[in-house]
C-alpha cells in the first residue's frame, strides 16, 4: 500500500510535465504507467523505476527492499545475451564471445586448461554465490533497522551512547574473531607497495591509451610538468616561451637545492659541469670557479650513464625514490642550460590502479572483454596503442626498464620503467548476466568473474613469461583492489574467493593480495576486523571521501537533512574517519607490508593548488595518494622528496591507539545532518541544488551517452574536475535526502535540472559525440539523472551502478538500432 501511494503521488507530478514521443518526461511516471512503458520498449532496455513493479514477479528474488516501497536490489539486470550467444559449461552459461577471448587470447601460455578452468569457476559460483547474496541481504536488513531507529528519534538531538548501543544490538559491529591484536602477516609484497612512499595513479582499464600512459607514468619530466601547468604562473599558450623556460628552470633548481643540496651552500643554478669524481662521487664545477664541489649528502648519488667525465644521465636518490638529471648540450633545452641539463626526470607514479570499477564503463560482454584484454596486454607486456602526431604514425607501448652504472662503474643499476600495477575489481553488490546459472538463468556476482579472469591474465606475469615484469617479489604477487565492502564477513568471502581462484590456477596460497577500500560507513567502524579477515593478503587500505560521504548520507537518510556538501567535511565524523584509517593501519603493522592510501586530487588543471594542499596527505601518514594524471604524479612526487613518510608514521604510531577505530567510534557514528529545526537560507539551497544537478547531468551525459566512465567534467563555474561514479553517488544522495526531508520539492529539482541541462549543453557544444539534454528532456541520459535523484533514497546503499548500467545499455541499443550496419 505504501508503494502504491508513492506511485500515485508521483503520478500527480507527472501530469504536470511535458510529453515527448508519447512518454512523460519525468521518470516518476514510470511507476504509474510502467505497463505501457515496458510494452513500448525492447525487453533488454527496461528502465530502473519500471523494474520496481515487474521485479517482484520475476524469480521472487530473496533480496528484500532497502526501504518500504523501493526498487529491489539486483540481481535484476537487463538481458543482454540470447541463448544462441551463450555456451553451457558445467552448470553455467557463459557469453560466447567472452569465453572465446578467455580461452583463445588470455589463457594461452598460462598452462591452464579451459575445461578445468570453467568447471572450477562454475564450482566457485555454486559454492560462494549464496553467501554473497546473504551478505547483501544483511546490508538491507541493517539499513531497515537504522531507518526505523532514526524515524523513532526524528527531531531529537543525536544520542551517541544510545545510538552506539542500538547498533551493537542489531549486530552492526563485528565480534572480534580473536582476542589477539590485529596483525598484518602479508608476505612477498613489492617495495612500491610495502616500503616506498610515492604517488598512485588511478586510470580506467577499459581505455587502452589512458592505461598505457598510466603504466608509463613511473617516470615524468619535471620541466614539462612545470611548463605545461599553472604550477609556474604566467601565460603558457602558443609556441615555446624562453622567459617561461627560465622560470621553469628556476623552479627546478629550487627543487634540486632543497632535495639534493650541494656542499658549501652552492646552488644548482650555478653548476656548469657535472661528472663522476675519482673517488666515485658526484662532482660539480660552478660557473666561473675552478673548485669542484660535491653533494652535501654524497650517498644520494646512485648512478650515471655515459662517460664519467661527461655523464649523459645522473641518478640521484632521496626517501627511496629517484631523480634522473638528463644532460645533452646539443639539445634545444640543454643548449640553454649552463650544465647542459635538458631535463629533470622524476620517479613519479610508483603504482597505478587499473580500474575496472568506478572510473570504467563496462555494462556488457563487449565492454568487459575490452577491459580484460587491456589488463591481459599489461600483464604480458604486449599492449600497444596506435598513435598519430602530425603526419607521424607510431605505436605506444609499455616502457622498458631504465639502467645506469653504479658510481664506481662496475655494476648496473636497473629500475622499473613502469608503475607497479594493481587491478580494481567491482564490488560485491554488482551482478552480471554475462555469466548465468544454467538451472534458473540467474546472473552471478560480477566480482567472481573479475577475480577469475583478471588473476588468470596475471598468471603470465607471475610465472615470468612476460619480458616486462610487473611483480618482482621473490614469489610474485597479483594485486587486486576490492571496493564497496561493508564488513569482515564480506572480506572473508573475498579471501576465500581468492583462495579458490589460486587453487584453480595452481598458484601458491596468498599470491593474490587484496586492497581494502575504506569507503563505506559500516566498513569504517569494523576496519580492524576487516584487516584481520584478510591478514595474510591485505596490502592496502585507503580512504575515499566521496563514496564514504555518499554512504554516510544514505545510511543516515532518516536522521535529518544532510548538511551542505561544503560543511560535511567539517563535521565531526570526517577527521575521525581519516585519522582512524591511518591509525588502524599503523596499529595493525601495515607499514613495511602495505600501503595506507589517501584520496584523489580531483582538479587536474589546478596543479598550483595541489602543490600547496596535497602534501597534507603525507603529513597525515599516507604512504600513497591518488592523482588524476601522469603530470600530477610528477608534481606530487616532489612532496615525497620533501616529507619522509616513514618518519611521519613513526611519530604518529605513538598516538595511534587514541585515534584508531575503536577509540573514535562515537565521532565516526555522528551523522552529518543539520540540527533539528535548522532552516537553510534560500540562496544556500539554490546553490547546493544547482551544483548537484549540474554535476549529475555533466557526468551521466558522458557515462550513459558515450560510455566514458571517468573524464574531466566542467563544474558549475567551468572548472574542470576529474569525476567518476563516487562523485555521482554523493550528489544524487544529497538531493534525495533533501527531497525526503522537504528542503527541496520535486518541481524545484526538475526546474534546476532543466536550467542545468542548458548549461551542460553549452559546456559540451564542442564535443561532436555529445547528445543535447534540452529542450527535449528525454533519452537515456536525462532519465538516468531522474532515476538517480528520485530513486536515490531507494537505491541499495545509494549506489549508482544499477541505474547507469541499465541506461547505458538502453543507449547502446538505441544506437545499434539507429546504425544497424555498424559493428
C-alpha positions, 0 to 999 in steps of 0.5 A, spaced: 500 500 500 505 504 501 508 503 494 502 504 491 501 511 494 508 513 492 506 511 485 500 515 485 503 521 488 508 521 483 503 520 478 500 527 480 507 530 478 507 527 472 501 530 469 504 536 470 510 535 465 511 535 458 510 529 453 515 527 448 514 521 443 508 519 447 512 518 454 512 523 460 518 526 461 519 525 468 521 518 470 516 518 476 511 516 471 514 510 470 511 507 476 504 509 474 504 507 467 510 502 467 505 497 463 505 501 457 512 503 458 515 496 458 510 494 452 513 500 448 520 498 449 525 492 447 525 487 453 533 488 454 532 496 455 527 496 461 528 502 465 530 502 473 523 505 476 519 500 471 523 494 474 520 496 481 513 493 479 515 487 474 521 485 479 517 482 484 514 477 479 520 475 476 524 469 480 521 472 487 528 474 488 530 473 496 533 480 496 528 484 500 527 492 499 532 497 502 526 501 504 518 500 504 516 501 497 523 501 493 526 498 487 529 491 489 536 490 489 539 486 483 540 481 481 535 484 476 539 486 470 537 487 463 538 481 458 543 482 454 545 475 451 540 470 447 541 463 448 544 462 441 550 467 444 551 463 450 555 456 451 553 451 457 559 449 461 558 445 467 552 448 470 553 455 467 552 459 461 557 463 459 557 469 453 560 466 447 564 471 445 567 472 452 569 465 453 572 465 446 577 471 448 578 467 455 580 461 452 583 463 445 587 470 447 588 470 455 589 463 457 594 461 452 601 460 455 598 460 462 598 452 462 591 452 464 586 448 461 579 451 459 575 445 461 578 445 468 578 452 468 570 453 467 568 447 471 572 450 477 569 457 476 562 454 475 564 450 482 566 457 485 559 460 483 555 454 486 559 454 492 560 462 494 554 465 490 549 464 496 553 467 501 554 473 497 547 474 496 546 473 504 551 478 505 547 483 501 541 481 504 544 483 511 546 490 508 538 491 507 536 488 513 541 493 517 539 499 513 531 497 515 533 497 522 537 504 522 531 507 518 526 505 523 531 507 529 532 514 526 524 515 524 523 513 532 528 519 534 526 524 528 527 531 531 531 529 537 538 531 538 543 525 536 544 520 542 551 517 541 551 512 547 544 510 545 545 510 538 552 506 539 548 501 543 542 500 538 547 498 533 551 493 537 544 490 538 542 489 531 549 486 530 552 492 526 559 491 529 563 485 528 565 480 534 572 480 534 574 473 531 580 473 536 582 476 542 589 477 539 591 484 536 590 485 529 596 483 525 598 484 518 602 477 516 602 479 508 608 476 505 612 477 498 609 484 497 613 489 492 617 495 495 612 500 491 607 497 495 610 495 502 616 500 503 616 506 498 612 512 499 610 515 492 604 517 488 598 512 485 595 513 479 588 511 478 586 510 470 580 506 467 582 499 464 577 499 459 581 505 455 587 502 452 591 509 451 589 512 458 592 505 461 598 505 457 600 512 459 598 510 466 603 504 466 608 509 463 607 514 468 613 511 473 617 516 470 615 524 468 619 530 466 619 535 471 620 541 466 614 539 462 610 538 468 612 545 470 611 548 463 605 545 461 601 547 468 599 553 472 604 550 477 609 556 474 604 562 473 604 566 467 601 565 460 603 558 457 599 558 450 602 558 443 609 556 441 615 555 446 616 561 451 624 562 453 622 567 459 617 561 461 623 556 460 627 560 465 622 560 470 621 553 469 628 552 470 628 556 476 623 552 479 627 546 478 633 548 481 629 550 487 627 543 487 634 540 486 637 545 492 632 543 497 632 535 495 639 534 493 643 540 496 650 541 494 656 542 499 658 549 501 651 552 500 652 552 492 646 552 488 644 548 482 643 554 478 650 555 478 653 548 476 656 548 469 659 541 469 657 535 472 661 528 472 663 522 476 669 524 481 675 519 482 673 517 488 666 515 485 662 521 487 658 526 484 662 532 482 660 539 480 664 545 477 660 552 478 660 557 473 666 561 473 670 557 479 675 552 478 673 548 485 669 542 484 664 541 489 660 535 491 653 533 494 652 535 501 649 528 502 654 524 497 650 517 498 644 520 494 648 519 488 646 512 485 648 512 478 650 515 471 650 513 464 655 515 459 662 517 460 664 519 467 667 525 465 661 527 461 655 523 464 649 523 459 644 521 465 645 522 473 641 518 478 640 521 484 636 518 490 632 521 496 626 517 501 627 511 496 625 514 490 629 517 484 631 523 480 634 522 473 638 529 471 638 528 463 644 532 460 645 533 452 648 540 450 646 539 443 639 539 445 634 545 444 633 545 452 640 543 454 643 548 449 640 553 454 642 550 460 649 552 463 650 544 465 647 542 459 641 539 463 635 538 458 631 535 463 629 533 470 626 526 470 622 524 476 620 517 479 613 519 479 607 514 479 610 508 483 603 504 482 597 505 478 590 502 479 587 499 473 580 500 474 575 496 472 570 499 477 568 506 478 572 510 473 570 504 467 564 503 463 563 496 462 555 494 462 556 488 457 560 482 454 563 487 449 565 492 454 568 487 459 572 483 454 575 490 452 577 491 459 580 484 460 584 484 454 587 491 456 589 488 463 591 481 459 596 486 454 599 489 461 600 483 464 604 480 458 607 486 456 604 486 449 599 492 449 600 497 444 596 503 442 596 506 435 598 513 435 598 519 430 602 526 431 602 530 425 603 526 419 607 521 424 604 514 425 607 510 431 605 505 436 605 506 444 607 501 448 609 499 455 616 502 457 622 498 458 626 498 464 631 504 465 639 502 467 645 506 469 652 504 472 653 504 479 658 510 481 664 506 481 662 503 474 662 496 475 655 494 476 648 496 473 643 499 476 636 497 473 629 500 475 622 499 473 620 503 467 613 502 469 608 503 475 607 497 479 600 495 477 594 493 481 587 491 478 580 494 481 575 489 481 567 491 482 564 490 488 560 485 491 553 488 490 554 488 482 551 482 478 552 480 471 548 476 466 554 475 462 555 469 466 548 465 468 546 459 472 544 454 467 538 451 472 534 458 473 538 463 468 540 467 474 546 472 473 552 471 478 556 476 482 560 480 477 566 480 482 567 472 481 568 473 474 573 479 475 577 475 480 577 469 475 579 472 469 583 478 471 588 473 476 588 468 470 591 474 465 596 475 471 598 468 471 603 470 465 606 475 469 607 471 475 610 465 472 615 470 468 613 469 461 612 476 460 619 480 458 616 486 462 615 484 469 610 487 473 611 483 480 618 482 482 617 479 489 621 473 490 614 469 489 610 474 485 604 477 487 597 479 483 594 485 486 587 486 486 583 492 489 576 490 492 571 496 493 564 497 496 565 492 502 561 493 508 564 488 513 569 482 515 564 477 513 564 480 506 572 480 506 572 473 508 568 471 502 573 475 498 579 471 501 576 465 500 574 467 493 581 468 492 583 462 495 579 458 490 581 462 484 589 460 486 587 453 487 584 453 480 590 456 477 595 452 481 598 458 484 601 458 491 596 460 497 596 468 498 599 470 491 593 474 490 593 480 495 587 484 496 586 492 497 581 494 502 577 500 500 575 504 506 569 507 503 563 505 506 560 507 513 559 500 516 566 498 513 569 504 517 567 502 524 569 494 523 576 496 519 580 492 524 576 486 523 576 487 516 584 487 516 584 481 520 579 477 515 584 478 510 591 478 514 595 474 510 593 478 503 591 485 505 596 490 502 592 496 502 587 500 505 585 507 503 580 512 504 575 515 499 571 521 501 566 521 496 563 514 496 564 514 504 560 521 504 555 518 499 554 512 504 554 516 510 548 520 507 544 514 505 545 510 511 543 516 515 537 518 510 532 518 516 536 522 521 535 529 518 537 533 512 544 532 510 548 538 511 551 542 505 556 538 501 561 544 503 560 543 511 560 535 511 567 535 511 567 539 517 563 535 521 565 531 526 565 524 523 570 526 517 577 527 521 575 521 525 574 517 519 581 519 516 585 519 522 582 512 524 584 509 517 591 511 518 591 509 525 588 502 524 593 501 519 599 503 523 596 499 529 595 493 525 603 493 522 601 495 515 607 499 514 613 495 511 607 490 508 602 495 505 600 501 503 595 506 507 592 510 501 589 517 501 584 520 496 584 523 489 586 530 487 580 531 483 582 538 479 587 536 474 588 543 471 589 546 478 596 543 479 598 550 483 593 548 488 595 541 489 602 543 490 600 547 496 594 542 499 596 535 497 602 534 501 597 534 507 596 527 505 603 525 507 603 529 513 597 525 515 601 518 514 599 516 507 604 512 504 600 513 497 595 518 494 591 518 488 592 523 482 588 524 476 594 524 471 601 522 469 603 530 470 600 530 477 604 524 479 610 528 477 608 534 481 606 530 487 612 526 487 616 532 489 612 532 496 615 525 497 622 528 496 620 533 501 616 529 507 619 522 509 613 518 510 616 513 514 618 518 519 611 521 519 608 514 521 613 513 526 611 519 530 604 518 529 604 510 531 605 513 538 598 516 538 595 511 534 591 507 539 587 514 541 585 515 534 584 508 531 577 505 530 575 503 536 577 509 540 573 514 535 567 510 534 562 515 537 565 521 532 565 516 526 557 514 528 555 522 528 551 523 522 552 529 518 545 532 518 543 539 520 540 540 527 533 539 528 529 545 526 535 548 522 532 552 516 537 553 510 537 560 507 534 560 500 540 562 496 544 556 500 539 551 497 539 554 490 546 553 490 547 546 493 541 544 488 544 547 482 551 544 483 548 537 484 544 537 478 549 540 474 554 535 476 549 529 475 547 531 468 555 533 466 557 526 468 551 521 466 551 525 459 558 522 458 557 515 462 550 513 459 551 517 452 558 515 450 560 510 455 566 514 458 566 512 465 571 517 468 573 524 464 574 531 466 567 534 467 566 542 467 563 544 474 558 549 475 563 555 474 567 551 468 572 548 472 574 542 470 574 536 475 576 529 474 569 525 476 567 518 476 561 514 479 563 516 487 562 523 485 555 521 482 553 517 488 554 523 493 550 528 489 544 524 487 544 522 495 544 529 497 538 531 493 534 525 495 535 526 502 533 533 501 527 531 497 525 526 503 526 531 508 522 537 504 528 542 503 527 541 496 520 539 492 520 535 486 518 541 481 524 545 484 529 539 482 526 538 475 526 546 474 534 546 476 535 540 472 532 543 466 536 550 467 542 545 468 541 541 462 542 548 458 548 549 461 551 542 460 549 543 453 553 549 452 559 546 456 559 540 451 557 544 444 564 542 442 564 535 443 561 532 436 559 525 440 555 529 445 547 528 445 543 535 447 539 534 454 534 540 452 529 542 450 527 535 449 528 532 456 528 525 454 533 519 452 537 515 456 541 520 459 536 525 462 532 519 465 538 516 468 539 523 472 531 522 474 532 515 476 538 517 480 535 523 484 528 520 485 530 513 486 536 515 490 533 514 497 531 507 494 537 505 491 541 499 495 546 503 499 545 509 494 549 506 489 549 508 482 551 502 478 544 499 477 541 505 474 547 507 469 548 500 467 541 499 465 541 506 461 547 505 458 545 499 455 538 502 453 543 507 449 547 502 446 541 499 443 538 505 441 544 506 437 545 499 434 538 500 432 539 507 429 546 504 425 544 497 424 550 496 419 555 498 424 559 493 428 
